C-alpha cells in the first residue's frame, strides 16, 4: 500500500512540474515572434493533450485497488514517458528556433561591422589620397610579381 501512495505522490509532483512548464510555454508563445510559431503552437497543444491524458490516468490510478495497481502503474509509466518525449521534441524545436535567431543576429552584427570598416577605410582614403594610391600601387606590384612567378 505504501508503494502505491508513494508512486501517486511522486506522479502528482511530476505532473505539477509539467503543468508549470506548460504554463511558461503558453506565456512565451503569446510573446513569440518565432518564424515557426504555428509548429510550436501545434506541439504545445499536443503537449497539453498528453498532459491531460496523464492527469486522467493518475486519477484512475488513485481509484484503483491495490491488486490492480501494478497493471495500471505500467500504463501510467508509458503515458509519462510519452509526455516526456513530447516535452523533449518541443525543447528541440525551441532550441532550433533560438539558434536561427542567434544566427540572424550574428549575421546582422557581421554586416554592420563590415559596413563600419568600409566607411572607416573610405574616410582614411579621403584624408590621405596619396598614401592610399601608394599602398594600392605597392599591393598591385607585389601581386603582379607573385602572379608572374606562378
C-alpha positions as CSV (number, residue, x, y, z in Angstrom):
1,X,0.0,0.0,0.0
2,X,2.9,2.4,0.8
3,X,4.3,1.9,-2.7
4,X,1.0,2.9,-4.3
5,X,0.7,6.1,-2.2
6,X,4.4,6.9,-2.8
7,X,4.1,6.4,-6.5
8,X,0.9,8.5,-6.7
9,X,2.6,11.3,-4.7
10,X,5.7,11.3,-6.9
11,X,3.5,11.3,-10.0
12,X,1.5,14.2,-8.7
13,X,4.7,16.2,-8.2
14,X,5.9,15.4,-11.7
15,X,2.6,16.4,-13.2
16,X,2.7,19.7,-11.2
17,X,6.2,20.4,-12.7
18,X,4.9,19.7,-16.2
19,X,1.9,21.9,-15.6
20,X,4.2,24.8,-14.6
21,X,6.3,24.2,-17.7
22,X,3.2,24.2,-19.9
23,X,2.1,27.5,-18.4
24,X,5.5,29.0,-19.1
25,X,5.4,27.7,-22.7
26,X,2.0,29.2,-23.2
27,X,3.1,32.6,-21.9
28,X,6.3,32.6,-24.1
29,X,4.2,31.6,-27.2
30,X,2.0,34.6,-26.7
31,X,5.0,36.9,-26.9
32,X,6.9,34.9,-29.5
33,X,7.8,36.2,-32.9
34,X,9.3,32.9,-34.0
35,X,9.1,32.0,-37.6
36,X,7.9,28.5,-36.7
37,X,5.2,29.7,-34.3
38,X,2.5,27.6,-35.9
39,X,4.5,24.4,-35.4
40,X,5.3,25.4,-31.9
41,X,1.6,26.0,-31.1
42,X,0.8,22.6,-32.6
43,X,3.4,20.9,-30.5
44,X,2.2,22.9,-27.4
45,X,-1.4,21.6,-28.0
46,X,0.0,18.0,-28.3
47,X,1.8,18.6,-25.0
48,X,-1.4,19.7,-23.3
49,X,-3.3,16.7,-24.7
50,X,-0.6,14.3,-23.3
51,X,-0.7,16.1,-20.0
52,X,-4.5,15.7,-19.8
53,X,-4.3,12.0,-20.6
54,X,-1.6,11.5,-17.9
55,X,-3.6,13.5,-15.4
56,X,-6.7,11.5,-16.1
57,X,-4.8,8.3,-15.8
58,X,-3.3,9.4,-12.5
59,X,-6.8,9.9,-11.2
60,X,-7.7,6.4,-12.4
61,X,-4.6,5.2,-10.6
62,X,-5.8,6.7,-7.3
63,X,-9.1,4.9,-7.6
64,X,-7.5,1.5,-8.4
65,X,-7.5,-1.2,-5.8
66,X,-4.1,-2.4,-4.6
67,X,-4.5,-5.7,-6.5
68,X,-4.8,-4.0,-9.9
69,X,-2.3,-1.2,-9.1
70,X,0.7,-2.8,-10.9
71,X,-1.1,-3.2,-14.2
72,X,-2.4,0.4,-14.1
73,X,1.0,1.6,-13.0
74,X,2.6,0.1,-16.1
75,X,0.2,2.1,-18.3
76,X,0.9,5.2,-16.2
77,X,4.7,4.8,-16.9
78,X,4.0,4.6,-20.6
79,X,1.9,7.8,-20.5
80,X,4.5,9.7,-18.5
81,X,7.2,8.6,-21.0
82,X,5.1,9.8,-23.9
83,X,4.6,13.2,-22.1
84,X,8.4,13.3,-21.5
85,X,9.0,12.6,-25.2
86,X,6.7,15.4,-26.3
87,X,8.5,17.8,-24.0
88,X,11.8,16.7,-25.5
89,X,10.5,17.3,-29.0
90,X,9.2,20.8,-28.0
91,X,12.5,21.6,-26.4
92,X,14.4,20.7,-29.5
93,X,12.1,22.9,-31.6
94,X,12.6,25.8,-29.3
95,X,16.4,25.3,-29.4
96,X,16.4,25.3,-33.2
97,X,14.4,28.4,-33.3
98,X,16.8,30.1,-30.8
99,X,19.7,29.0,-33.0
100,X,18.1,30.6,-36.0
101,X,17.5,33.8,-34.2
102,X,21.1,33.8,-32.9
103,X,22.5,33.3,-36.5
104,X,20.4,36.1,-37.8
105,X,21.6,38.4,-35.1
106,X,25.2,37.4,-35.7
107,X,24.8,37.9,-39.5
108,X,23.5,41.4,-38.8
109,X,26.4,42.1,-36.5
110,X,29.0,41.0,-39.1
111,X,27.3,43.1,-41.8
112,X,27.3,46.1,-39.6
113,X,31.0,45.6,-38.7
114,X,31.9,45.3,-42.4
115,X,30.0,48.5,-43.2
116,X,31.7,50.3,-40.3
117,X,35.2,49.2,-41.5
118,X,34.4,50.1,-45.1
119,X,33.3,53.6,-44.0
120,X,36.5,53.9,-41.9
121,X,38.7,52.9,-44.9
122,X,36.8,55.3,-47.2
123,X,37.4,58.1,-44.7
124,X,41.1,57.4,-44.4
125,X,41.4,57.4,-48.2
126,X,39.8,60.8,-48.4
127,X,42.1,62.1,-45.7
128,X,45.3,60.7,-47.3
129,X,44.7,60.1,-51.0
130,X,48.4,59.9,-51.9
131,X,49.1,57.3,-49.3
132,X,46.1,55.3,-50.5
133,X,47.4,55.4,-54.1
134,X,50.9,54.4,-53.0
135,X,49.5,51.5,-50.9
136,X,47.3,50.3,-53.8
137,X,50.2,50.6,-56.3
138,X,52.6,48.7,-54.0
139,X,50.0,45.9,-53.5
140,X,49.4,45.7,-57.2
141,X,53.1,45.5,-57.9
142,X,53.6,42.7,-55.4
143,X,50.5,40.8,-56.7
144,X,51.9,41.2,-60.2
145,X,55.2,39.7,-59.2
146,X,53.5,36.8,-57.5
147,X,51.3,36.1,-60.5
148,X,54.3,36.3,-62.9
149,X,56.3,33.7,-60.8
150,X,53.4,31.1,-60.9
